[in-house]
Amino acid sequence: MRQVSRALVPLLLALFLIAVALPGSAATIAPPANLGELARISSSVVLAEAVDSHSELRGEIPYTLTSFRVVQTVAGQEAGRTLTLETPGGVVGEHGFRVPGTPRFAKGGRYLLFLAPAPSGNWRLQMAAYGILREVPGTGLLQPVAEAGELDVLPRAGVEAVGVYREKDLLPQLAAAHGGAPWHRQASEATSQDLALLGKATDTTSTNPPGVAVPGAPTACRYIAGDPNAATPDMTPLRWFGFETGTTVSYWSTTPGQTGISDGGAGAVQNAAAAWTNHNTSAINLLYAGSKASSASCGSNNGYVPGEVTFNDPCNQLPALTVCGGTVPAGWTSTTCCGSVAMYGYSYNTGQTLDHDGNNWHPMTGVAVLVNDGSQCLGATDFQEMMTHFLGHAVGFEHHNDTDATMYQSLGVHASRGAAISTTDKACASFSYHTYLDVPYTYFAWRFIEAVRLAAVMDDCGGANFCPNDVVTRGSMALLLLKAKEGAAYTPPPCTTATFNDVPCSDPLAPWVEELVRRGVTAGCGGGNYCPTNPVTRNQMAVFLIKTVEGPSYVPPACTTDPFNDVPCSSPFAPWVKQITDRGITAGCGGGSYCPNNTVVKAQMAVFSTVSFHLPLP
């Protein structure tokens, strides 16, 4: 999605994904009704053999140019004996781009191509990998290229899925359909007997589903992988580093804004960034920087500017939207939503991997979004959902395996939601961007630690860490108990006369400790002292909690049955321990024991206080 300084990033791979016709997917296709209609809207349809390819820079953007020998012009404009197909992406020196949803053509392979003219005078694909078929040698069959699996195809009524076809029957049928003849799938679709040949044929086409599952992540979560279609696939996931410690990633909406959107699209960018940033149990930190004049330059960046959303495709990088069949989704403002709505890309450092929660990740480094002319046909709500989905990809999320997720591959299967994210989106965000670096999403007390953080009951220890194994002191316990009981905004009365020798009124803890004394929660540690720096034991914790919850007049029932093998009823703490056990606050420390003299650490206290004071869990 952007240019990055060579001095900072010696080797960089940026991904540009084509988004087509429905709010918010990285490579979403609003499909034509069938292959016959795809042929009709294409300028030329050819069967061609790949001869060679190379990459070259167009300004700062690598493009791949593949030369083909034309075997047959099937329909439309005559392509000549040879043609050159250009696709965004490739590697030129230190500049590298990968384009999910754009085919890699094997030398000597034969392909059915649906083409549109490129501004350079070459050809480009009408809808990325959609509809592109590869000849399977020795079978007479054409099947979709592997990269078609990276596209999101919007489920629209009356639209046929692209399948496998008999070449000798398909080509004349496409020629007739281009001229306006009716399309009949059965006339060229492969039969079950034909399909059996695919199992016997040698075909090097691989199928790599987009994204990667990360160990420990919720099952539905998928993350962007480095380059799954490389000769040696790079399946390292991508994420930003630094959100937890305050790093922000800024996004600008640019002027002139999107034609047909009331505010030019500025609100969509702002609200999309907020949808991810405002999720309160992840550290994603996207900043809407405002609106400014576009930095798009057709001579250098072709409209792909780091940190900018560029509207109306000023450098004509995307084939024009067109009218296709099928039922128009509810809420869309016109039928001209067949084709590429937007293209976006993100950059990351291919030469570096960093550890996060025991997994290796490539650091992400930037984002750019290019929106096509006419994309206002989505309508305001779906336009906002499109942008939210794009910014989800921009922080490393692929397509989550949940139909309700904003990051699901086809957003048309759930109700339009505008700039909002779903339960699964939030869980995946909490996994890869949990708020404390030392409290991963898989940690046993993650939910409880998040609960005390959101309630402002317990402090962290700095550097985006919670220090879950630090002991809880009697001094910190005073603040924790009263904030959990009364709320984060609570302030106790000032200290006027100190009760304890070691907590004078000049001590910031004094008002809190004095309030515990007034409430009958504590009488100190003996000898006229409170011992504020002493660690809290599990026995003491039981008394602190129950007295704070119930008030000074509460007396627990007498102990009649030993609550644990190491807490007999003869212990003065037994009634209090029995209470926290009966209330589900603790089940002991294992093996039928309570470990009464063990010190309490912050992670445990987060659990105890959340349960005791019924703090909301995320």
C-alpha positions as CSV (number, residue, x, y, z in Angstrom):
1,M,0.0,0.0,0.0
2,R,2.8,2.5,-0.1
3,Q,6.3,3.8,-0.8
4,V,8.8,3.5,2.1
5,S,12.3,5.0,2.4
6,R,15.0,2.6,1.2
7,A,17.2,3.7,4.1
8,L,14.6,2.6,6.6
9,V,13.5,-0.6,4.8
10,P,16.1,-2.1,2.5
11,L,13.7,-4.7,1.1
12,L,10.0,-4.2,1.0
13,L,7.1,-6.1,-0.3
14,A,3.8,-4.2,-0.8
15,L,0.5,-6.0,-1.6
16,F,-2.1,-4.4,-3.8
17,L,-5.4,-6.1,-3.6
18,I,-8.3,-5.4,-6.0
19,A,-11.6,-4.7,-4.4
20,V,-14.7,-5.0,-6.6
21,A,-18.2,-3.9,-6.1
22,L,-19.3,-4.6,-2.6
23,P,-18.5,-2.8,0.6
24,G,-15.3,-3.7,2.1
25,S,-13.4,-6.7,0.8
26,A,-9.8,-6.7,-0.2
27,A,-10.6,-8.4,-3.5
28,T,-14.4,-8.4,-3.8
29,I,-16.1,-9.1,-7.1
30,A,-19.6,-8.0,-8.0
31,P,-19.8,-10.6,-10.7
32,P,-21.4,-10.6,-14.1
33,A,-24.2,-13.1,-14.4
34,N,-22.1,-15.6,-16.2
35,L,-19.0,-16.0,-18.4
36,G,-21.0,-15.0,-21.4
37,E,-21.7,-11.6,-19.9
38,L,-18.0,-11.3,-18.8
39,A,-17.2,-11.8,-22.5
40,R,-19.7,-9.1,-23.5
41,I,-18.3,-6.4,-21.3
42,S,-14.7,-7.3,-22.2
43,S,-12.9,-5.5,-25.0
44,S,-11.3,-8.7,-26.2
45,V,-11.3,-12.4,-25.2
46,V,-8.4,-14.5,-26.3
47,L,-6.9,-17.9,-25.8
48,A,-3.1,-17.2,-25.5
49,E,0.1,-18.9,-24.5
50,A,2.4,-17.2,-22.0
51,V,5.9,-16.6,-23.5
52,D,7.8,-14.5,-21.0
53,S,7.4,-11.9,-18.3
54,H,9.4,-9.2,-16.6
55,S,8.8,-6.4,-14.2
56,E,9.4,-2.7,-14.6
57,L,8.8,0.4,-12.6
58,R,6.0,2.7,-13.4
59,G,7.1,5.7,-11.4
60,E,7.6,4.0,-8.0
61,I,5.2,1.1,-8.6
62,P,6.5,-2.2,-10.1
63,Y,4.3,-3.7,-12.8
64,T,4.7,-7.2,-14.4
65,L,4.5,-7.3,-18.2
66,T,3.7,-10.8,-19.6
67,S,4.0,-11.4,-23.3
68,F,1.6,-13.9,-24.9
69,R,1.4,-15.6,-28.2
70,V,-2.3,-15.4,-29.3
71,V,-3.6,-18.8,-30.2
72,Q,-7.1,-17.5,-31.0
73,T,-9.0,-14.3,-30.7
74,V,-12.3,-15.6,-29.3
75,A,-14.4,-12.4,-29.2
76,G,-14.2,-8.7,-29.5
77,Q,-11.2,-6.6,-30.6
78,E,-8.6,-8.4,-32.7
79,A,-5.5,-8.8,-30.5
80,G,-3.0,-9.6,-33.2
81,R,-0.4,-12.4,-33.1
82,T,1.1,-11.3,-29.8
83,L,0.0,-9.1,-26.9
84,T,1.4,-7.7,-23.7
85,L,-0.5,-8.0,-20.5
86,E,0.3,-5.7,-17.7
87,T,-0.6,-6.3,-14.1
88,P,0.3,-4.3,-10.9
89,G,3.0,-6.1,-8.9
90,G,6.4,-7.6,-9.4
91,V,10.0,-7.0,-8.2
92,V,12.4,-4.4,-9.5
93,G,15.5,-4.1,-7.4
94,E,14.4,-3.1,-3.9
95,H,10.8,-2.4,-5.0
96,G,8.5,-5.3,-4.6
97,F,4.7,-5.7,-4.9
98,R,2.5,-8.7,-4.7
99,V,-1.1,-8.6,-6.0
100,P,-3.4,-11.2,-4.5
101,G,-6.2,-11.9,-7.0
102,T,-3.8,-11.3,-10.0
103,P,-2.6,-14.5,-11.8
104,R,0.9,-15.5,-12.2
105,F,1.3,-16.9,-15.7
106,A,3.5,-20.0,-16.2
107,K,5.7,-20.0,-19.3
108,G,4.1,-22.2,-21.9
109,G,0.8,-22.3,-20.2
110,R,-2.4,-21.5,-22.2
111,Y,-5.0,-19.2,-20.7
112,L,-8.4,-17.8,-21.6
113,L,-8.1,-14.1,-20.9
114,F,-10.8,-11.4,-20.6
115,L,-9.1,-8.1,-21.4
116,A,-9.5,-4.4,-21.3
117,P,-7.2,-1.8,-22.8
118,A,-4.6,-0.3,-20.5
119,P,-3.7,3.5,-20.7
120,S,-0.1,2.5,-21.7
121,G,-1.4,0.8,-24.9
122,N,-1.0,-2.7,-23.5
123,W,-3.8,-4.9,-22.2
124,R,-5.0,-5.5,-18.6
125,L,-7.4,-8.0,-17.1
126,Q,-11.0,-7.0,-17.0
127,M,-11.7,-8.3,-13.4
128,A,-8.3,-9.5,-12.1
129,A,-8.3,-13.3,-11.8
130,Y,-12.1,-13.6,-12.1
131,G,-13.1,-15.8,-15.1
132,I,-9.4,-16.4,-16.1
133,L,-9.1,-20.0,-17.1
134,R,-6.1,-22.2,-17.5
135,E,-5.9,-25.0,-20.1
136,V,-5.2,-28.4,-18.4
137,P,-2.9,-30.2,-20.8
138,G,-4.2,-33.5,-22.2
139,T,-7.8,-33.0,-21.0
140,G,-9.4,-30.5,-23.4
141,L,-10.6,-28.7,-20.2
142,L,-10.3,-25.1,-18.9
143,Q,-10.3,-24.5,-15.2
144,P,-10.0,-21.4,-13.0
145,V,-6.5,-20.2,-12.1
146,A,-5.5,-20.7,-8.5
147,E,-5.5,-17.0,-7.7
148,A,-9.2,-16.8,-8.3
149,G,-9.5,-18.3,-4.9
150,E,-8.1,-15.0,-3.4
151,L,-11.1,-13.1,-4.8
152,D,-14.3,-12.5,-2.9
153,V,-17.3,-13.1,-5.1
154,L,-20.5,-11.4,-3.9
155,P,-23.4,-13.8,-3.7
156,R,-25.9,-12.2,-6.0
157,A,-29.1,-13.8,-7.2
158,G,-28.9,-15.1,-10.8
159,V,-25.1,-15.3,-10.9
160,E,-23.4,-18.5,-12.0
161,A,-20.2,-19.6,-10.3
162,V,-17.2,-20.0,-12.6
163,G,-16.6,-23.7,-13.2
164,V,-14.7,-26.0,-15.4
165,Y,-15.5,-26.1,-19.2
166,R,-14.8,-28.0,-22.3
167,E,-12.6,-25.7,-24.4
168,K,-13.9,-26.7,-27.8
169,D,-17.5,-25.9,-26.8
170,L,-16.8,-22.8,-24.6
171,L,-14.9,-20.7,-27.1
172,P,-17.6,-20.5,-29.8
173,Q,-20.2,-20.0,-27.1
174,L,-18.3,-17.0,-25.7
175,A,-18.0,-15.5,-29.2
176,A,-21.7,-15.8,-29.7
177,A,-22.4,-14.3,-26.3
178,H,-20.2,-11.4,-27.0
179,G,-22.4,-10.7,-30.0
180,G,-25.6,-10.8,-27.8
181,A,-26.6,-14.5,-28.1
182,P,-28.2,-16.2,-25.0
183,W,-25.8,-18.0,-22.7
184,H,-26.4,-21.6,-21.9
185,R,-24.0,-23.0,-19.3
186,Q,-24.8,-26.6,-20.0
187,A,-23.5,-26.3,-23.6
188,S,-19.9,-26.1,-22.4
189,E,-19.8,-27.0,-18.8
190,A,-17.6,-30.1,-17.9
191,T,-19.5,-33.2,-17.1
192,S,-18.7,-35.5,-14.2
193,Q,-16.9,-37.8,-16.7
194,D,-14.9,-34.8,-17.9
195,L,-14.0,-33.8,-14.4
196,A,-12.6,-37.3,-13.7
197,L,-9.9,-36.4,-16.2
198,L,-8.6,-33.7,-13.9
199,G,-7.5,-36.3,-11.4
200,K,-5.4,-38.0,-14.0
201,A,-3.9,-34.9,-15.6
202,T,-0.6,-33.3,-14.6
203,D,-1.4,-29.7,-13.6
204,T,1.0,-27.6,-11.6
205,T,-1.7,-25.1,-10.6
206,S,-1.6,-24.7,-6.9
207,T,-4.4,-23.6,-4.6
208,N,-3.3,-21.4,-1.7
209,P,-6.2,-20.0,0.3
210,P,-5.6,-16.4,1.2
211,G,-4.2,-15.7,4.7
212,V,-2.8,-17.8,7.4
213,A,-4.1,-19.1,10.7
214,V,-1.8,-18.1,13.6
215,P,-1.3,-20.6,16.5
216,G,-3.4,-19.7,19.5
217,A,-5.7,-17.3,17.6
218,P,-9.5,-17.8,17.7
219,T,-10.4,-20.4,15.1
220,A,-12.2,-18.0,12.8
221,C,-9.2,-15.6,12.6
222,R,-7.1,-15.3,9.4
223,Y,-4.1,-13.0,8.9
224,I,-2.4,-11.7,5.9
225,A,0.5,-13.8,4.8
226,G,3.7,-12.6,3.2
227,D,3.6,-14.2,-0.2
228,P,1.7,-17.5,-0.3
229,N,2.1,-17.8,-4.1
230,A,5.8,-17.4,-4.3
231,A,8.0,-20.2,-5.5
232,T,8.9,-20.7,-1.8
233,P,5.7,-19.6,-0.1
234,D,6.1,-17.0,2.6
235,M,3.3,-17.7,5.1
236,T,4.6,-15.4,7.8
237,P,1.7,-13.2,9.1
238,L,1.8,-9.4,9.2
239,R,1.0,-7.0,12.0
240,W,2.0,-3.5,13.1
241,F,4.5,-3.2,15.9
242,G,4.2,-0.3,18.4
243,F,0.5,0.2,18.8
244,E,0.7,-1.0,22.4
245,T,3.3,1.7,23.3
246,G,1.5,4.6,21.6
247,T,2.5,4.4,18.0
248,T,-0.2,5.7,15.7
249,V,-0.8,5.1,12.0
250,S,-2.4,8.1,10.3
251,Y,-4.9,8.1,7.4
252,W,-5.9,11.1,5.3
253,S,-9.0,11.5,3.1
254,T,-8.0,13.5,0.1
255,T,-9.6,16.1,-2.1
256,P,-11.2,16.2,-4.5
257,G,-13.4,13.7,-2.7
258,Q,-15.4,10.9,-4.1
259,T,-18.0,12.1,-6.5
260,G,-21.5,11.2,-5.4
261,I,-20.7,10.8,-1.7
262,S,-22.0,13.7,0.3
263,D,-18.8,14.6,2.2
264,G,-16.5,13.2,-0.5
265,G,-15.7,10.1,1.6
266,A,-14.0,11.9,4.5
267,G,-16.5,10.5,7.0
268,A,-16.0,7.0,5.7
269,V,-12.2,7.2,6.3
270,Q,-12.7,8.8,9.7
271,N,-15.4,6.4,10.9
272,A,-13.5,3.3,9.6
273,A,-10.4,4.3,11.5
274,A,-12.5,4.9,14.6
275,A,-14.3,1.5,14.3
276,W,-11.0,-0.3,14.9
277,T,-9.4,2.2,17.3
278,N,-12.4,2.4,19.6
279,H,-12.5,-1.3,20.2
280,N,-11.6,-1.2,23.9
281,T,-9.8,-4.5,24.3
282,S,-7.2,-4.1,21.6
283,A,-4.4,-1.7,21.1
284,I,-5.1,-0.8,17.4
285,N,-4.3,2.9,17.1
286,L,-5.5,4.3,13.7
287,L,-5.6,8.1,13.6
288,Y,-7.8,10.0,11.2
289,A,-5.5,12.8,10.2
290,G,-8.1,14.9,8.4
291,S,-8.6,15.9,4.8
292,K,-6.0,17.4,2.4
293,A,-5.3,17.8,-1.3
294,S,-4.3,14.5,-2.9
295,S,-0.6,13.8,-3.5
296,A,-1.5,11.5,-6.4
297,S,1.0,11.8,-9.3
298,C,0.4,9.8,-12.4
299,G,4.1,10.1,-13.2
300,S,5.5,8.7,-10.0
301,N,2.9,6.9,-7.7
302,N,-0.1,6.3,-10.0
303,G,-2.4,7.4,-7.2
304,Y,-0.9,5.1,-4.5
305,V,0.2,7.4,-1.7
306,P,1.2,6.1,1.7
307,G,-1.4,7.2,4.3
308,E,-3.8,8.6,1.8
309,V,-7.2,7.5,0.4
310,T,-7.3,8.7,-3.1
311,F,-10.7,9.0,-4.7
312,N,-12.0,8.9,-8.3
313,D,-8.9,6.9,-9.7
314,P,-7.1,10.0,-11.1
315,C,-4.5,8.0,-13.0
316,N,-7.0,5.6,-14.6
317,Q,-5.5,2.5,-12.9
318,L,-8.8,0.6,-12.7
319,P,-11.0,-0.5,-15.6
320,A,-14.3,1.4,-15.5
321,L,-17.2,0.1,-13.7
322,T,-19.9,-1.3,-15.9
323,V,-23.5,-2.6,-15.9
324,C,-23.9,-6.3,-15.3
325,G,-26.8,-8.7,-14.8
326,G,-28.0,-10.3,-11.6
327,T,-30.1,-8.7,-8.8
328,V,-28.9,-5.4,-7.6
329,P,-28.3,-5.6,-3.8
330,A,-30.7,-3.6,-1.6
331,G,-29.5,-0.1,-0.9
332,W,-27.2,0.2,-3.9
333,T,-27.8,3.4,-5.9
334,S,-27.4,2.0,-9.4
335,T,-26.6,-1.0,-11.4
336,T,-23.1,0.2,-12.4
337,C,-21.4,-1.9,-9.8
338,C,-19.8,-4.6,-11.9
339,G,-16.0,-4.4,-11.8
340,S,-13.3,-2.9,-9.5
341,V,-14.6,-0.5,-6.9
342,A,-11.2,0.1,-5.3
343,M,-7.6,-1.1,-5.1
344,Y,-5.6,-0.9,-1.9
345,G,-2.2,-2.2,-0.8
346,Y,0.0,-2.4,2.2
347,S,3.7,-2.6,2.6
348,Y,5.8,-4.7,5.0
349,N,9.4,-5.5,5.7
350,T,10.2,-8.9,4.0
351,G,13.7,-9.0,5.4
352,Q,12.6,-8.8,9.1
353,T,10.5,-11.0,11.4
354,L,9.7,-10.0,15.0
355,D,8.4,-12.1,17.8
356,H,5.0,-11.5,19.3
357,D,3.5,-14.0,21.7
358,G,5.9,-16.7,20.5
359,N,5.0,-16.3,16.8
360,N,7.0,-14.7,14.1
361,W,5.4,-11.7,12.2
362,H,6.6,-9.4,9.4
363,P,6.2,-5.8,10.5
364,M,3.7,-3.8,8.5
365,T,4.9,-0.4,7.3
366,G,2.2,1.4,5.4
367,V,-1.1,1.7,3.5
368,A,-2.6,3.4,0.4
369,V,-6.2,3.1,-0.9
370,L,-7.3,4.0,-4.5
371,V,-11.1,4.3,-5.1
372,N,-12.5,4.0,-8.6
373,D,-14.9,6.3,-10.4
374,G,-18.5,5.4,-9.8
375,S,-18.1,3.6,-6.5
376,Q,-20.7,5.8,-5.0
377,C,-23.1,3.3,-6.4
378,L,-22.6,1.3,-3.2
379,G,-24.5,4.0,-1.3
380,A,-23.3,5.8,1.8
381,T,-23.7,2.9,4.3
382,D,-21.9,0.3,2.2
383,F,-19.3,2.8,1.2
384,Q,-18.4,3.1,4.9
385,E,-18.3,-0.6,5.4
386,M,-16.0,-1.0,2.4
387,M,-13.6,1.5,4.0
388,T,-13.8,-0.3,7.3
389,H,-13.0,-3.6,5.7
390,F,-10.0,-2.0,3.8
391,L,-8.6,-0.6,7.1
392,G,-9.0,-4.0,8.7
393,H,-6.7,-5.5,6.0
394,A,-4.4,-2.5,6.6
395,V,-3.7,-3.8,10.1
396,G,-3.1,-7.3,9.0
397,F,-6.4,-9.1,8.9
398,E,-7.4,-11.4,6.1
399,H,-10.9,-12.8,5.7
400,H,-12.2,-14.3,8.9
401,N,-14.2,-17.5,8.7
402,D,-17.4,-16.0,10.1
403,T,-20.2,-14.8,7.8
404,D,-21.1,-12.0,10.3
405,A,-17.6,-10.6,10.4
406,T,-16.8,-7.3,8.7
407,M,-13.6,-9.1,7.5
408,Y,-15.6,-12.0,6.0
409,Q,-14.8,-12.6,2.4
410,S,-18.3,-11.7,1.2
411,L,-20.0,-8.9,3.1
412,G,-23.2,-9.3,1.2
413,V,-24.1,-12.3,3.4
414,H,-24.8,-10.1,6.5
415,A,-26.8,-7.0,6.9
416,S,-25.1,-3.7,6.0
417,R,-23.5,-2.2,9.1
418,G,-21.5,0.8,7.9
419,A,-18.4,1.6,9.9
420,A,-18.6,-1.2,12.6
421,I,-16.9,-4.4,13.4
422,S,-18.4,-7.7,14.7
423,T,-17.7,-10.0,17.6
424,T,-15.2,-12.1,15.6
425,D,-13.4,-9.0,14.3
426,K,-13.0,-7.9,17.9
427,A,-11.7,-11.3,19.1
428,C,-9.1,-11.4,16.3
429,A,-8.1,-7.8,17.1
430,S,-7.7,-8.7,20.8
431,F,-5.5,-11.7,19.9
432,S,-3.0,-9.9,17.6
433,Y,-3.1,-6.5,19.4
434,H,-3.9,-7.2,23.0
435,T,-3.5,-4.1,25.2
436,Y,-0.7,-5.4,27.5
437,L,2.3,-6.9,25.8
438,D,2.8,-9.4,28.7
439,V,-0.8,-10.5,28.8
440,P,-1.6,-12.4,25.6
441,Y,-5.2,-13.1,24.6
442,T,-4.6,-16.8,25.5
443,Y,-3.5,-16.0,29.1
444,F,-5.7,-17.5,31.7
445,A,-6.6,-14.2,33.3
446,W,-6.8,-12.1,30.1
447,R,-10.5,-11.3,30.4
448,F,-10.2,-10.4,34.1
449,I,-7.2,-8.2,33.5
450,E,-9.0,-6.4,30.8
451,A,-12.0,-6.0,33.1
452,V,-9.9,-4.3,35.8
453,R,-8.2,-2.2,33.2
454,L,-11.5,-1.0,31.7
455,A,-12.9,-0.3,35.2
456,A,-9.6,1.6,36.1
457,V,-9.3,-0.5,39.2
458,M,-5.7,-1.7,38.8
459,D,-2.7,0.1,37.3
460,D,-0.2,-1.3,34.8
461,C,3.5,-1.2,35.5
462,G,4.6,0.9,32.5
463,G,5.9,0.1,29.0
464,A,2.5,-1.4,27.9
465,N,3.0,-4.2,30.5
466,F,0.7,-5.3,33.4
467,C,3.3,-7.4,35.3
468,P,0.7,-10.1,36.1
469,N,3.1,-11.9,38.4
470,D,3.9,-8.9,40.6
471,V,2.7,-9.3,44.2
472,V,-0.2,-7.2,45.5
473,T,0.8,-5.0,48.4
474,R,-1.4,-3.9,51.3
475,G,-1.0,-0.3,50.1
476,S,-2.2,-1.1,46.5
477,M,-5.0,-3.3,47.9
478,A,-6.5,-0.2,49.6
479,L,-6.9,1.6,46.2
480,L,-8.0,-1.5,44.4
481,L,-10.8,-2.4,46.8
482,L,-12.3,1.0,47.0
483,K,-12.2,1.7,43.3
484,A,-13.7,-1.7,42.6
485,K,-16.5,-1.1,45.1
486,E,-17.2,2.6,44.4
487,G,-16.1,3.1,40.8
488,A,-13.0,4.6,39.2
489,A,-14.1,8.2,39.9
490,Y,-14.3,7.6,43.6
491,T,-12.1,9.8,45.8
492,P,-12.0,9.2,49.6
493,P,-12.1,12.0,52.1
494,P,-8.8,13.6,52.9
495,C,-6.7,12.3,55.8
496,T,-6.8,14.6,58.9
497,T,-5.6,12.2,61.6
498,A,-3.4,9.3,60.7
499,T,-4.3,5.9,62.3
500,F,-1.1,4.2,61.5
501,N,2.5,5.1,62.2
502,D,3.7,4.0,58.8
503,V,1.0,5.8,56.8
504,P,1.1,9.5,57.8
505,C,-1.4,11.9,56.2
506,S,1.3,13.1,53.9
507,D,1.4,9.7,52.2
508,P,-0.8,9.6,49.0
509,L,-2.1,6.3,50.2
510,A,-3.4,7.7,53.5
511,P,-6.9,8.7,52.4
512,W,-7.5,5.2,51.0
513,V,-6.1,3.4,54.0
514,E,-8.1,5.6,56.4
515,E,-11.3,4.9,54.4
516,L,-10.7,1.1,54.9
517,V,-10.3,1.7,58.6
518,R,-13.6,3.7,58.7
519,R,-15.4,0.9,56.9
520,G,-14.0,-1.7,59.3
521,V,-12.1,-3.5,56.6
522,T,-8.7,-3.4,58.4
523,A,-7.1,-2.7,61.7
524,G,-3.6,-2.8,60.4
525,C,-0.8,-5.3,60.8
526,G,-0.1,-4.8,64.5
527,G,2.0,-2.4,66.6
528,G,0.2,0.6,65.3
529,N,1.3,0.0,61.7
530,Y,-0.5,-0.9,58.5
531,C,2.6,-2.3,56.6
532,P,1.7,-0.8,53.2
533,T,4.6,-2.4,51.4
534,N,3.9,-5.9,52.8
535,P,2.5,-8.4,50.3
536,V,-1.1,-9.5,50.7
537,T,-1.5,-13.2,51.6
538,R,-4.5,-15.3,50.4
539,N,-5.8,-15.4,53.9
540,Q,-5.8,-11.6,54.2
541,M,-7.2,-11.2,50.7
542,A,-10.3,-13.2,51.8
543,V,-11.0,-10.9,54.7
544,F,-10.3,-7.7,52.6
545,L,-12.7,-8.7,49.9
546,I,-15.6,-9.9,52.0
547,K,-15.5,-6.9,54.4
548,T,-15.3,-4.5,51.5
549,V,-18.2,-6.1,49.7
550,E,-20.5,-6.5,52.8
551,G,-19.6,-3.6,55.0
552,P,-18.4,-3.2,58.6
553,S,-21.3,-4.9,60.3
554,Y,-21.0,-8.2,58.4
555,V,-20.0,-11.3,60.3
556,P,-19.6,-14.5,58.2
557,P,-21.3,-17.7,59.4
558,A,-19.2,-19.9,61.7
559,C,-17.1,-22.6,60.0
560,T,-18.5,-26.1,60.5
561,T,-16.6,-28.0,57.8
562,D,-13.0,-27.4,56.9
563,P,-13.1,-25.5,53.5
564,F,-9.7,-26.8,52.5
565,N,-7.2,-29.3,53.9
566,D,-4.8,-26.5,54.8
567,V,-7.6,-24.2,56.3
568,P,-9.2,-26.0,59.2
569,C,-12.2,-24.5,61.0
570,S,-9.8,-23.7,63.9
571,S,-8.2,-21.1,61.7
572,P,-9.6,-17.5,62.4
573,F,-9.5,-17.1,58.6
574,A,-11.7,-20.2,57.9
575,P,-15.1,-18.4,57.8
576,W,-13.8,-15.8,55.4
577,V,-12.1,-18.4,53.2
578,K,-15.4,-20.4,53.2
579,Q,-17.2,-17.3,52.0
580,I,-15.0,-16.6,49.0
581,T,-15.2,-20.3,48.1
582,D,-19.0,-20.4,48.4
583,R,-19.3,-17.2,46.3
584,G,-17.2,-18.7,43.5
585,I,-14.4,-16.2,44.0
586,T,-11.8,-19.0,44.3
587,A,-11.6,-22.8,44.1
588,G,-8.3,-22.9,46.0
589,C,-4.8,-23.6,44.7
590,G,-5.2,-27.2,43.7
591,G,-5.1,-30.6,45.3
592,G,-7.8,-29.7,47.9
593,S,-5.6,-26.9,49.2
594,Y,-6.0,-23.1,49.5
595,C,-2.4,-22.1,50.2
596,P,-3.4,-19.5,52.8
597,N,0.0,-18.0,53.3
598,N,0.9,-17.7,49.6
599,T,1.1,-14.1,48.4
600,V,-1.4,-12.8,45.9
601,V,-0.2,-11.7,42.5
602,K,-1.9,-9.1,40.2
603,A,-3.3,-11.7,37.8
604,Q,-5.0,-13.5,40.6
605,M,-6.2,-10.3,42.2
606,A,-7.8,-9.3,38.8
607,V,-9.8,-12.5,38.9
608,F,-10.8,-12.1,42.6
609,S,-11.8,-8.5,42.3
610,T,-13.7,-9.0,39.0
611,V,-15.8,-11.8,40.4
612,S,-16.3,-10.2,43.9
613,F,-17.5,-6.8,42.6
614,H,-19.1,-8.1,39.4
615,L,-17.0,-6.0,37.0
616,P,-18.1,-6.4,33.4
617,L,-16.1,-8.9,31.4
618,P,-15.1,-8.3,27.8
